[in-house]
């Protein structure tokens, strides 16, 4: 197999934290997955695939799982992975005191804190849950397995099992070298470098200067100067990221389904996509993107119908209009200012005056949203690729999760409960489909769009590595 001596990827954001801290930004996961692996992994289509566990079984009630550890997989220090390492890693990642960015502190503790995680023998791990969790692999895909004796050590010194081992880490540059004893398919690169550059145009300029081979996470407006570049192969990428507005269903106008439906009918999403994304986005037809497990991509989105919106507001007792307060960040999603400006003008036509409260600190914004301090509504980006997690954490009133904003539906909750108990994949997908349609019909959120993005790959490397840039969630992977 032909190989590249080196490959340099320029991306916005990078960090190399403890492998058991919960992270979801794709740029950080790209770095993490180069070095570390979990029992399972997401495939390019986001289906669950074997990784360090070659197979597993699950009981009919979705409470008892047994994983068979792949034989003779080596860490970067030459030692062999055991079920004891896997058990220790899962327990450590599920501690109550594990921090996380953007309000995800102790995220795994909420799911696995009371799980019984034990080894049957050197090659078999048993996880016994207190409640059914048919989607457990969604969580395990992000729990990296490391040697039990390295738990709590400096992350730069921890050996992983991935295709690359750590060579040198500085403030904005992360260098890795090919691990020759990697158990899986050998990567087509000897040396891998990630460069952190948050400014999109600076990333593009580094490509033009020949200093990087791949640039990730560009928007349509960023790639214009590369269209005629003979060195550039552009890859258009549809994302599973959802950008809705959460609606305050605890109190105020949005406790009435008619008002929630009215703002969905009164929002011209196509205009927002054109102005905020240069037309390069997909409309949402519910809480999740078309790539999420259980989503029916053919289910209709809310059509723009201001007349129907006005009628619904009148039925709800707001024939003389109402004033709403929108809470929003400056970034994350970066389109927030444009979305807010569009909503303000569009909603004037249906009798709604929109005021704004802005939180410039993105970390604090996430904490405010988690604390249910969103005024009447807030713009948010929903990034988990797990249908299970999004619906449990954000929409299920029985769980009353960290991002839940008061939406209630007994039928919706019942479908989710049944889904979590259903180990048959197609049956579980159908249950999620039914639940998602209820959330759409009841207008639990204001459904906006899923933005698209672009990657650029140097043509001299494209034949070998362009497939690395095609995973649905945008994570660049070599395994």
N, C-alpha and C positions, 0 to 999 in steps of 0.2 A: 504494500500500500504506500502510495506517495504521501509524504509528510511535509509540513511546513516547519522550518526551523523555529519560527516564532509567530505569534499572532497577538496583536494589540487591539483591545476593545475599549472604546471610549464611551462612557455612559454617565448619566447624571446620578451621582450619589454612589457611595461605596462605604462599606464598613466591614470589619472582620471581628465581630464580637464573639463571646462565648457561644459555641454551637448549640447550646440549649436555651438561649434567649429566643423568645418568639419574635420573628421578623417576617414581614410580608412584602416590602418593596422589592420589585423584580431585580433591580440592579444588585441589591444585597444578596438575594437568593442565587443569582448567577455566580457570584463569588463563592458563596457557601457550598453550592452543589458541585463546584469544581473539586473541592477537597473532601467533603463529607457526604455521607449517604444515610438514608433511612431504611427501615425494613421494607417499605414500598416506595414507589415513586409515581408521579404523574407522567403518563405518556404524552406525546405531542398533541393528542386530541383531548387531554385531561382525563382519560380513563386511567384507573388504577392498575399499575403494573408491578410485578415482583422486582425486588432489588436485593437487599441483603437477606431477606426472607425469600426462599425460592417457591414456597407455597404456604397456604394456611387453610384452616378449617374454622367454621363458626357454627355455634349451636343454633337450633331453630328459633330460639327466643332472642338471638343477637346479643347475648350477654357473655358467652364464653368463647374466646378466640385462642387458637393454638397456632403458632408460627414456627416453621422449620427454617432454621438458620442455614444459609448457603454454606457448603462445606469448603473449608480451607481458604476462606477469604482473608487476605493479609491486610493489616494496617501498614501505614507508611514506615513504621519502625520494624516491620518484619514479623510482629506477633500476629496471632490468628484470632479473629473475632469469635466470641462465644455468646451463648444465650445469657450468661451472667452480665456481659457488657451491655447487651440490649436491655435487660431488666433495669440495671443501674441507670442507664441513660434515660429511660422512660420515667423512672421515679424522680430523677433529678430535674428533668424538664417540667415535671408536673408539680413541683413544690409551690407552696402558697406564696413564697417570698420572691419568686422569679419576676423581675421587672420586664416591661415591654414598652415599645414606643407607641405614641398616639393612643393611650388608654388601654393597651392590651396587657397590662400587668396581670400576672397569675391567670392568663387565659387558659392554659392547659389544666391548671388546678381545678377550674370550674367543671371540666369534663372528666378528668382522670384522677383527681385528688383522692377519691375514695376507692379507686380500683385496686384489685389485688393482682400484682405483677410478680410472677414467680417463674423459676426455671424448672422444667420437668427433668432435663438433663443438659449436657453441654450444647445440644443442638436444637432444643425445643423450648420455646417461651410460651407461657400461658397467661393470658390477661382475662380476669374475671371482673365484669362490670356490675355495678349496683342497679343499673337500669339498661334497657335495650339501646344499642347504638349500632345500627346496621352500617353506618357511615364511618366507623372507627378508622378505616384506612385514610380518610381525608385528614385526620389529625396526625397519624403516624408518618405520613409523607413528609412532614416538616420536623420530625424529631430525629436529629442526627445521632447515629450510634458511634460512640467513642469508647476507648478502653476505660474500664471502671476506675483504674488507678489514676487516670488523668482528669477526672471530674474536679472542677474548681481550679485547674491549672491555667497558666497564661495561654489564651487561645492560639497564639502563634506557635506554641510548642506542642499542641495536641495533634497526634497523628490521626488522619482519617483513613477511609478506604477508597476514596474517589480517584479519578483518573489523574489528578495532579496533586503534588505535595508542595507545601509552602516553601518558598525560597527567600523572599524579601518583601517586607511590608513597610511602606512609609506613609506619610500623611495622605497622599492622593494617588499613590501607585501601589499596585498589588501584583507581585510576581510569583509565578508558580512553574514548576518543572514537571515533566511527564513522569508518572509513577510506572516503572517498567513491569512491576508485578501486579498491575491492576487486573482484577478477576474478569472484567467484562471486555467489551470490544475496545481495542486500543485507540486512543484519540489521534486525530491526524495532525497533531501539533506537539512539538517538543517543549517549547516554552510559551507560556500563556501570561499575558500582562493585561490588567484592567487599569484604566486611567479614569479618575473621577473628575468630570467637568460638567457642571450643572448648566452652564450657558449653552444653549443649542447651537447658536451660530459659531461659538468658539469650537465646539465639537466638529462642526462642518469644516471649519478652517483647518483644523488639525488634519482632517482627512485630505483636504486639497494640498496641504504641504507634504503629504506622504508620511506623516508621523504616526498614523494609526491605520488599521486595516478594516475595522468595523466601527460604525457609529450606530448606537441604538436610541430608540425612543424619541424620534423626531416627529414633528407634526407636518402637515402638508405645506404650511408656509415656510418651513425650514429647508425644504429640499429643492426649491426652485432653481438654485444655482448649480445643482448637481445633475439636472435633467440631461444636459448635453456633455457631461463629464465622461470621457472615454474610459476612465478608470473605475467608474462607479456602477455597481449593480444595485438598483433600488428594489427593496422588498416591501410591499404593502402589507400591513399587518392589522387585522381586525382584533380588537381586544375584548376580553370578558369583563372589563371594568364597567361598572354601572354608575352613572351620575344622575341621581334623582334629587328631589327635595323631600326631606322628612317632614311630615305634618304633625303638629301637636294635637294628638287625639285625647289628651288628658282633660283639657278644658278649652273653652273658646269655640269659635265657629267650626273647626274641623272635627269636633265630636259628631257633627251631622254629616252622614255619608253624602248627602246632596251637595254640600259645599265642597267636599273633597272631589266629587265628580265634576262639579262646576269648574274648578280651577284646572282640571285636566282637559276638559272640553275647551276652556278659554285660553289655552296655551298653544301658540303656533310653534310647535317643536321644530318644524322644518326651517322656519326663519331663524330660530336660535342656533340650529346646526350650521346654517349658512354663515351666520355672523360670528359665532364663537369658534367654529371648526373649519371654516372655508368649505363647508359642505361635506366634510370627510368624517362622518359618524353614522351610526345606526340608531334608529329610534328604538326606545324601549317599549315593550308591550306588557310590562309588569316589572317586578322588582329586580329581575336578573337579565343578563345578556342572553343572546341566542345560543351561546356555547355551554351554558350551565346545564348540569344534569337535571332532566325532567322538564325543561322548557320546551314549549311548543312554538317553534319559530313562526308558524303560520297564524298564530292567534293574533287578532287585530289590535293595533294600537288605538288609543283614543284619537278620533279625528278632530281637527280644529273646527269647532262649531260654536262661535261666540253667542249665537242666538239661543242655543240650547243651554249654554252656561248661564245666561241671564235668566232663563226660565227656571232653572234649578235654584238659583239664588233667591228668586222671588218666592218659590215654593218653601224655601227654608226660612223665609221671613226677612230677607235682605233686599226687598224691592227698592229701597232707597240707598243701596250700596253698603259697603263696610270698609274699614281700614285694617290692614294686616301688617305685621312687622316681620320682615325677613332677616334672619341671622345668617351671616356668611363670613367665610375667610377670604383672605387675599389670594392664597394659593391652595392647591389641594382640595378641590380642583382649581386649576389655573384659569378656567373659563368662568369662574364665579362672577367677576365684575360684569362681563358681557351678558351672562344669563340674567343677572339682576336687572340690568338696564332694559333688556327685552321684556321681562316679565312686567316691569313697571308700566311700560307703554301698552303692552297687550292687555293687561288686566284693567287699565283705565276704560277700555271698550266694554267691559262687562260690569263696571260699577265698583271695582275694587281699587282703593288707594293703597299703594305699597310703600311702606317705610322700611329703612334699612338700619341694622345694627351690625357693625363690622368688628371682628376680632382679628387683629393683625398677627397674633402669635398662634401659629398653626397647632402647636402642641396643646396650648391652652384651649383652643377651639375644640379640639377633640375631647378634652376633659369636660368642657361646658356641655357638649352634645351628650356625652355619657352621663352627665349630671342632670339631664332633662331640662337644661336651660336654653331652649331653642326659640323662645318667644312663640310666634305662631307657626313658623316653618324655618327650615335651614337647608342650605345647599350642602350636599355631602357626596363623597365618592365611596362607593361600596366595592372593595377590592377582593374579598375572599372568593376563590374559585369553587369553594365548597357550598353547594346548595344547602346542605344540612346546617352549616354554620350560619349562613346569612339568615335563614328563616328562623332558626332558634334564637340567635342573638339579637335580631332586629324586628321580628314581627310576631313571635309567639307570645301571647299574653300569659300563658301558664308559666312559662320560664321567666318572663319579665327580665330579659337579658340586658346587657350593658347599653345597647343602642336602641332598645325598644322605646317607642314614643307614645304608647297608649292605645295602639290599634287593637281591637278585640273582635274575634269571630270564633264562636264555638265550633262551627263546622270546619273552619281552617285548622284550628288546634287539633281536632279529632283526626283529620287527615294526616297531619304531621306525626302525631303519636303512632298511628298505624304504620306510617312510612318508616319510622325509626325502629319498628319491630319487624320489618319485612326484609329478609336477607336476599330474596329473589330480586335481582337488579331491575329487570323490566317492570315488575309489579311495583317496586318502590318508585321508579321513574314516573309511572302513571299516577301514583298517589301524589307525588310532588306536582305533577302537571295540574291535577285537579285543585290542589291547594293554591298554586300560583294564579290560577284563573280566578279564584275567589278574591285573592289579594288585589288582582287587577280590577275586577268588577266593583269591589268595595272601595277602590281608590285609596288604598292604605298610604300611598305616597303620591307625590307629583312625579309622574314618569317622564323623564327627559331623554337621555341618549347614552350611547356607549361610543366613546371616541375611538377613531382609528389612528394608526401611527405608521411611521416608516423606519426601516433599517437601511443602512447603506453598507455594502460589502465591496472591498477591492476585488476587481475581476480576476486578478492573478490568484486570489485565494478562494474565489466564489465556488469553484467546482468541488472543493474539498469541504468547505465549512458553511455554505449557505443554508443547509438543512438545520444547522445549529440555531438559526434565527427564526425557525418556523413553529416553535411550540406555542400553543394558543395563548397562554398567559404571558408570553413575552420574555420568559426566563430563558437565557442562553445556556444550553446544557450540552455536555459532552458524553453523556451516558444514557 
